[in-house]
Amino acid sequence: MNGWMSLAYRWLRRPRSRGQAAAEFSLLLLALMVGGTTLTAFAPDLLAIFTVYVAGFYLVLGYPLG
């Protein structure tokens, strides 16, 4: 493990008070919830965009879409 990774690992393993641990956990949970909500909100649109993108390749190559 290089020095940068060991420094980051030591920072993660540092002792915390109960309040600091609760605050960090709450912020991480909030970030995961926002990320999950964003993913579920925009995933159908991203799938539609990807489908159009792939269909464009099929059209360029001359394959039928149906």
MMTF fields as JSON, N, C-alpha, C and O atoms, coordinates in Angstrom:
{
  "mmtfVersion": "1.0.0",
  "mmtfProducer": "UNKNOWN",
  "numBonds": 263,
  "numAtoms": 264,
  "numGroups": 66,
  "numChains": 1,
  "numModels": 1,
  "chainsPerModel": [1],
  "groupsPerChain": [66],
  "chainIdList": ["A"],
  "bondAtomList": [4, 2, 8, 6, 12, 10, 16, 14, 20, 18, 24, 22, 28, 26, 32, 30, 36, 34, 40, 38, 44, 42, 48, 46, 52, 50, 56, 54, 60, 58, 64, 62, 68, 66, 72, 70, 76, 74, 80, 78, 84, 82, 88, 86, 92, 90, 96, 94, 100, 98, 104, 102, 108, 106, 112, 110, 116, 114, 120, 118, 124, 122, 128, 126, 132, 130, 136, 134, 140, 138, 144, 142, 148, 146, 152, 150, 156, 154, 160, 158, 164, 162, 168, 166, 172, 170, 176, 174, 180, 178, 184, 182, 188, 186, 192, 190, 196, 194, 200, 198, 204, 202, 208, 206, 212, 210, 216, 214, 220, 218, 224, 222, 228, 226, 232, 230, 236, 234, 240, 238, 244, 242, 248, 246, 252, 250, 256, 254, 260, 258],
  "bondOrderList": [1, 1, 1, 1, 1, 1, 1, 1, 1, 1, 1, 1, 1, 1, 1, 1, 1, 1, 1, 1, 1, 1, 1, 1, 1, 1, 1, 1, 1, 1, 1, 1, 1, 1, 1, 1, 1, 1, 1, 1, 1, 1, 1, 1, 1, 1, 1, 1, 1, 1, 1, 1, 1, 1, 1, 1, 1, 1, 1, 1, 1, 1, 1, 1, 1],
  "groupList": [{"groupName": "MET", "atomNameList": ["N", "CA", "C", "O"], "elementList": ["N", "C", "C", "O"], "formalChargeList": [0, 0, 0, 0], "bondAtomList": [1, 0, 2, 1, 3, 2], "bondOrderList": [1, 1, 2], "singleLetterCode": "M", "chemCompType": "L-PEPTIDE LINKING"}, {"groupName": "ASN", "atomNameList": ["N", "CA", "C", "O"], "elementList": ["N", "C", "C", "O"], "formalChargeList": [0, 0, 0, 0], "bondAtomList": [1, 0, 2, 1, 3, 2], "bondOrderList": [1, 1, 2], "singleLetterCode": "N", "chemCompType": "L-PEPTIDE LINKING"}, {"groupName": "GLY", "atomNameList": ["N", "CA", "C", "O"], "elementList": ["N", "C", "C", "O"], "formalChargeList": [0, 0, 0, 0], "bondAtomList": [1, 0, 2, 1, 3, 2], "bondOrderList": [1, 1, 2], "singleLetterCode": "G", "chemCompType": "PEPTIDE LINKING"}, {"groupName": "TRP", "atomNameList": ["N", "CA", "C", "O"], "elementList": ["N", "C", "C", "O"], "formalChargeList": [0, 0, 0, 0], "bondAtomList": [1, 0, 2, 1, 3, 2], "bondOrderList": [1, 1, 2], "singleLetterCode": "W", "chemCompType": "L-PEPTIDE LINKING"}, {"groupName": "SER", "atomNameList": ["N", "CA", "C", "O"], "elementList": ["N", "C", "C", "O"], "formalChargeList": [0, 0, 0, 0], "bondAtomList": [1, 0, 2, 1, 3, 2], "bondOrderList": [1, 1, 2], "singleLetterCode": "S", "chemCompType": "L-PEPTIDE LINKING"}, {"groupName": "LEU", "atomNameList": ["N", "CA", "C", "O"], "elementList": ["N", "C", "C", "O"], "formalChargeList": [0, 0, 0, 0], "bondAtomList": [1, 0, 2, 1, 3, 2], "bondOrderList": [1, 1, 2], "singleLetterCode": "L", "chemCompType": "L-PEPTIDE LINKING"}, {"groupName": "ALA", "atomNameList": ["N", "CA", "C", "O"], "elementList": ["N", "C", "C", "O"], "formalChargeList": [0, 0, 0, 0], "bondAtomList": [1, 0, 2, 1, 3, 2], "bondOrderList": [1, 1, 2], "singleLetterCode": "A", "chemCompType": "L-PEPTIDE LINKING"}, {"groupName": "TYR", "atomNameList": ["N", "CA", "C", "O"], "elementList": ["N", "C", "C", "O"], "formalChargeList": [0, 0, 0, 0], "bondAtomList": [1, 0, 2, 1, 3, 2], "bondOrderList": [1, 1, 2], "singleLetterCode": "Y", "chemCompType": "L-PEPTIDE LINKING"}, {"groupName": "ARG", "atomNameList": ["N", "CA", "C", "O"], "elementList": ["N", "C", "C", "O"], "formalChargeList": [0, 0, 0, 0], "bondAtomList": [1, 0, 2, 1, 3, 2], "bondOrderList": [1, 1, 2], "singleLetterCode": "R", "chemCompType": "L-PEPTIDE LINKING"}, {"groupName": "PRO", "atomNameList": ["N", "CA", "C", "O"], "elementList": ["N", "C", "C", "O"], "formalChargeList": [0, 0, 0, 0], "bondAtomList": [1, 0, 2, 1, 3, 2], "bondOrderList": [1, 1, 2], "singleLetterCode": "P", "chemCompType": "L-PEPTIDE LINKING"}, {"groupName": "GLN", "atomNameList": ["N", "CA", "C", "O"], "elementList": ["N", "C", "C", "O"], "formalChargeList": [0, 0, 0, 0], "bondAtomList": [1, 0, 2, 1, 3, 2], "bondOrderList": [1, 1, 2], "singleLetterCode": "Q", "chemCompType": "L-PEPTIDE LINKING"}, {"groupName": "GLU", "atomNameList": ["N", "CA", "C", "O"], "elementList": ["N", "C", "C", "O"], "formalChargeList": [0, 0, 0, 0], "bondAtomList": [1, 0, 2, 1, 3, 2], "bondOrderList": [1, 1, 2], "singleLetterCode": "E", "chemCompType": "L-PEPTIDE LINKING"}, {"groupName": "PHE", "atomNameList": ["N", "CA", "C", "O"], "elementList": ["N", "C", "C", "O"], "formalChargeList": [0, 0, 0, 0], "bondAtomList": [1, 0, 2, 1, 3, 2], "bondOrderList": [1, 1, 2], "singleLetterCode": "F", "chemCompType": "L-PEPTIDE LINKING"}, {"groupName": "VAL", "atomNameList": ["N", "CA", "C", "O"], "elementList": ["N", "C", "C", "O"], "formalChargeList": [0, 0, 0, 0], "bondAtomList": [1, 0, 2, 1, 3, 2], "bondOrderList": [1, 1, 2], "singleLetterCode": "V", "chemCompType": "L-PEPTIDE LINKING"}, {"groupName": "THR", "atomNameList": ["N", "CA", "C", "O"], "elementList": ["N", "C", "C", "O"], "formalChargeList": [0, 0, 0, 0], "bondAtomList": [1, 0, 2, 1, 3, 2], "bondOrderList": [1, 1, 2], "singleLetterCode": "T", "chemCompType": "L-PEPTIDE LINKING"}, {"groupName": "ASP", "atomNameList": ["N", "CA", "C", "O"], "elementList": ["N", "C", "C", "O"], "formalChargeList": [0, 0, 0, 0], "bondAtomList": [1, 0, 2, 1, 3, 2], "bondOrderList": [1, 1, 2], "singleLetterCode": "D", "chemCompType": "L-PEPTIDE LINKING"}, {"groupName": "ILE", "atomNameList": ["N", "CA", "C", "O"], "elementList": ["N", "C", "C", "O"], "formalChargeList": [0, 0, 0, 0], "bondAtomList": [1, 0, 2, 1, 3, 2], "bondOrderList": [1, 1, 2], "singleLetterCode": "I", "chemCompType": "L-PEPTIDE LINKING"}],
  "groupTypeList": [0, 1, 2, 3, 0, 4, 5, 6, 7, 8, 3, 5, 8, 8, 9, 8, 4, 8, 2, 10, 6, 6, 6, 11, 12, 4, 5, 5, 5, 5, 6, 5, 0, 13, 2, 2, 14, 14, 5, 14, 6, 12, 6, 9, 15, 5, 5, 6, 16, 12, 14, 13, 7, 13, 6, 2, 12, 7, 5, 13, 5, 2, 7, 9, 5, 2],
  "groupIdList": [1, 2, 3, 4, 5, 6, 7, 8, 9, 10, 11, 12, 13, 14, 15, 16, 17, 18, 19, 20, 21, 22, 23, 24, 25, 26, 27, 28, 29, 30, 31, 32, 33, 34, 35, 36, 37, 38, 39, 40, 41, 42, 43, 44, 45, 46, 47, 48, 49, 50, 51, 52, 53, 54, 55, 56, 57, 58, 59, 60, 61, 62, 63, 64, 65, 66],
  "secStructList": [7, 7, 2, 2, 2, 2, 2, 2, 2, 2, 2, 2, 6, 1, 7, 7, 7, 2, 2, 2, 2, 2, 2, 2, 2, 2, 2, 2, 2, 2, 2, 2, 2, 2, 2, 2, 2, 2, 2, 2, 2, 2, 2, 2, 2, 2, 2, 2, 2, 2, 2, 2, 2, 2, 2, 2, 2, 2, 2, 2, 2, 6, 7, 7, 7, 7],
  "xCoordList": [0.851, 0.0, 0.903, 1.825, 0.626, 1.474, 1.133, 0.167, 1.922, 1.745, 0.42, -0.167, -0.062, -1.329, -2.477, -3.35, -2.475, -3.551, -3.494, -4.533, -2.303, -2.222, -2.654, -3.239, -2.368, -2.812, -4.335, -4.939, -4.954, -6.414, -7.019, -8.038, -6.402, -6.917, -6.832, -7.76, -5.712, -5.586, -6.629, -7.156, -6.93, -7.939, -9.314, -10.093, -9.617, -10.902, -11.008, -12.095, -9.888, -9.897, -9.698, -9.562, -9.678, -9.42, -10.562, -11.689, -10.281, -11.347, -12.317, -11.921, -13.585, -14.629, -15.49, -15.64, -16.044, -17.04, -18.354, -18.523, -19.267, -20.551, -21.322, -21.965, -21.258, -21.955, -21.371, -22.108, -20.041, -19.408, -19.74, -20.008, -19.723, -20.061, -21.51, -21.802, -22.417, -23.82, -23.991, -24.766, -23.274, -23.366, -22.824, -23.435, -21.683, -21.119, -22.047, -22.24, -22.619, -23.542, -24.771, -25.236, -25.3, -26.484, -26.202, -27.023, -25.046, -24.702, -24.494, -24.924, -23.839, -23.656, -24.991, -25.218, -25.869, -27.18, -27.981, -28.647, -27.919, -28.606, -28.071, -28.844, -26.751, -26.152, -26.588, -26.872, -26.644, -27.091, -28.561, -28.941, -29.389, -30.806, -31.028, -31.843, -30.305, -30.433, -29.94, -30.565, -28.824, -28.311, -29.272, -29.479, -29.853, -30.818, -32.069, -32.594, -32.548, -33.725, -33.434, -34.258, -32.255, -31.869, -31.794, -32.251, -31.224, -31.104, -32.475, -32.707, -33.384, -34.711, -35.509, -36.368, -35.239, -35.973, -35.498, -36.306, -34.196, -33.656, -33.292, -32.938, -33.365, -33.0, -33.864, -33.315, -35.194, -35.977, -35.56, -35.502, -35.27, -34.83, -33.487, -33.275, -32.577, -31.269, -31.398, -30.686, -32.301, -32.521, -33.091, -32.702, -34.008, -34.577, -33.509, -33.468, -32.65, -31.568, -30.633, -30.224, -30.296, -29.411, -30.064, -29.392, -31.375, -32.092, -32.052, -31.839, -32.253, -32.174, -30.76, -30.574, -29.779, -28.373, -28.067, -27.443, -28.505, -28.269, -29.07, -28.568, -30.305, -31.12, -30.466, -30.564, -29.804, -29.08, -27.979, -27.775, -27.266, -26.241, -26.864, -26.329, -28.0, -28.666, -29.079, -28.922, -29.606, -30.009, -28.813, -28.891, -27.717, -26.524, -25.99, -25.522, -26.058, -25.55, -26.54, -26.191, -27.762, -28.744, -29.557, -30.216, -29.534, -30.334, -31.76, -31.972, -32.73, -34.107, -34.281, -33.688, -35.083, -35.277, -36.337, -36.289, -37.278, -38.362, -37.935, -38.718],
  "yCoordList": [-1.17, 0.0, 1.241, 1.35, 2.159, 3.343, 4.328, 4.127, 5.374, 6.316, 7.041, 7.295, 7.382, 8.107, 7.247, 7.726, 5.96, 5.078, 4.814, 4.756, 4.654, 4.405, 5.644, 5.528, 6.83, 8.065, 8.15, 8.497, 7.833, 7.859, 6.793, 7.036, 5.625, 4.553, 4.941, 4.694, 5.549, 6.002, 7.066, 7.096, 7.943, 8.977, 8.344, 8.795, 7.294, 6.622, 5.858, 5.744, 5.337, 4.53, 5.343, 4.769, 6.662, 7.501, 7.372, 7.056, 7.614, 7.559, 8.726, 9.837, 8.45, 9.467, 9.468, 8.454, 10.627, 10.681, 10.122, 9.973, 9.821, 9.265, 10.257, 9.866, 11.529, 12.55, 12.712, 12.865, 12.678, 12.808, 11.604, 11.751, 10.414, 9.211, 9.277, 8.903, 9.749, 9.866, 10.89, 10.673, 11.999, 13.028, 12.506, 12.731, 11.811, 11.261, 10.216, 10.178, 9.372, 8.355, 8.997, 8.56, 10.042, 10.72, 11.356, 11.27, 11.993, 12.626, 11.584, 11.788, 10.475, 9.416, 8.802, 8.525, 8.592, 8.036, 8.996, 8.57, 10.28, 11.284, 11.285, 11.352, 11.212, 11.2, 9.962, 10.053, 8.809, 7.593, 7.677, 7.22, 8.255, 8.396, 9.353, 9.084, 10.464, 11.419, 10.785, 10.943, 10.069, 9.394, 8.337, 8.222, 7.571, 6.556, 7.156, 6.649, 8.236, 8.919, 9.492, 9.403, 10.077, 10.629, 9.525, 9.701, 8.398, 7.284, 6.778, 6.55, 6.6, 6.097, 7.124, 6.755, 8.408, 9.443, 9.56, 9.777, 9.419, 9.67, 8.41, 8.505, 7.24, 6.01, 5.752, 5.366, 5.944, 5.715, 6.632, 6.197, 7.891, 8.82, 8.397, 8.451, 7.973, 7.531, 6.279, 6.128, 5.39, 4.184, 4.548, 3.962, 5.509, 5.942, 6.574, 6.325, 7.385, 8.011, 6.944, 7.011, 5.961, 4.885, 4.078, 3.668, 3.851, 3.108, 3.857, 3.246, 5.168, 5.977, 5.93, 5.862, 5.964, 5.918, 4.612, 4.622, 3.496, 2.188, 2.065, 1.525, 2.559, 2.499, 3.289, 2.904, 4.382, 5.151, 4.331, 4.409, 3.547, 2.668, 1.64, 1.368, 1.074, 0.105, 0.738, 0.125, 1.963, 2.646, 2.928, 2.758, 3.356, 3.658, 2.392, 2.434, 1.28, 0.023, -0.645, -1.615, -0.136, -0.672, -1.829, -2.517, -2.067, -3.149, -2.661, -1.486, -3.555, -3.148, -2.986, -3.73, -2.028, -1.777, -2.688, -2.969, -3.148, -3.954, -5.356, -6.197],
  "zCoordList": [0.0, 0.0, 0.0, 0.808, -0.907, -0.97, 0.155, 0.892, 0.277, 1.375, 1.362, 2.414, 0.156, 0.069, 0.569, 1.291, 0.178, 0.604, 2.102, 2.76, 2.643, 4.079, 4.859, 5.936, 4.317, 4.972, 4.973, 5.988, 3.842, 3.762, 4.672, 5.319, 4.724, 5.568, 7.044, 7.813, 7.429, 8.82, 9.147, 10.259, 8.182, 8.414, 8.608, 9.447, 7.829, 7.969, 9.284, 9.851, 9.769, 10.982, 12.254, 13.335, 12.147, 13.318, 14.323, 13.941, 15.596, 16.603, 16.431, 16.079, 16.686, 16.554, 17.809, 18.49, 18.089, 19.156, 18.614, 17.404, 19.507, 19.082, 18.219, 17.245, 18.572, 17.786, 16.395, 15.421, 16.298, 14.987, 14.119, 12.926, 14.709, 13.945, 13.462, 12.326, 14.316, 13.92, 12.806, 11.875, 12.897, 11.858, 10.532, 9.487, 10.559, 9.328, 8.724, 7.508, 9.572, 9.083, 8.455, 7.403, 9.105, 8.578, 7.226, 6.312, 7.097, 5.819, 4.719, 3.583, 5.048, 4.053, 3.642, 2.464, 4.614, 4.308, 3.436, 2.492, 3.746, 2.938, 1.507, 0.552, 1.362, 0.023, -0.756, -1.95, -0.095, -0.772, -1.165, -2.243, -0.302, -0.617, -1.783, -2.665, -1.786, -2.894, -4.19, -5.238, -4.119, -5.306, -5.828, -7.036, -4.926, -5.341, -5.942, -6.933, -5.346, -5.883, -7.262, -8.172, -7.404, -8.701, -9.747, -10.876, -9.373, -10.312, -10.736, -11.923, -9.786, -10.144, -10.931, -11.731, -10.717, -11.448, -12.89, -13.793, -13.112, -14.445, -15.217, -16.392, -14.605, -15.307, -16.54, -17.572, -16.491, -17.713, -18.861, -20.011, -18.558, -19.599, -20.17, -21.381, -19.293, -19.771, -20.633, -21.626, -20.255, -21.055, -22.423, -23.433, -22.461, -23.74, -24.625, -25.83, -24.033, -24.804, -25.355, -26.513, -24.529, -24.975, -26.097, -27.043, -25.988, -27.024, -28.352, -29.4, -28.319, -29.539, -30.107, -31.322, -29.234, -29.653, -30.386, -31.447, -29.818, -30.436, -31.729, -32.714, -31.737, -32.954, -34.079, -35.244, -33.745, -34.757, -35.401, -36.613, -34.606, -35.171, -36.116, -37.19, -35.702, -36.564, -37.882, -38.938, -37.835, -39.064, -39.962, -41.179, -39.367, -40.155, -40.817, -41.955, -40.117, -40.671, -41.625, -42.298, -41.686, -42.619, -42.089, -42.868, -40.782, -40.218, -39.973, -39.676, -40.095, -39.777, -38.258, -37.477, -37.86, -36.43, -35.825, -34.627, -36.613, -36.078, -35.931, -35.49]
}
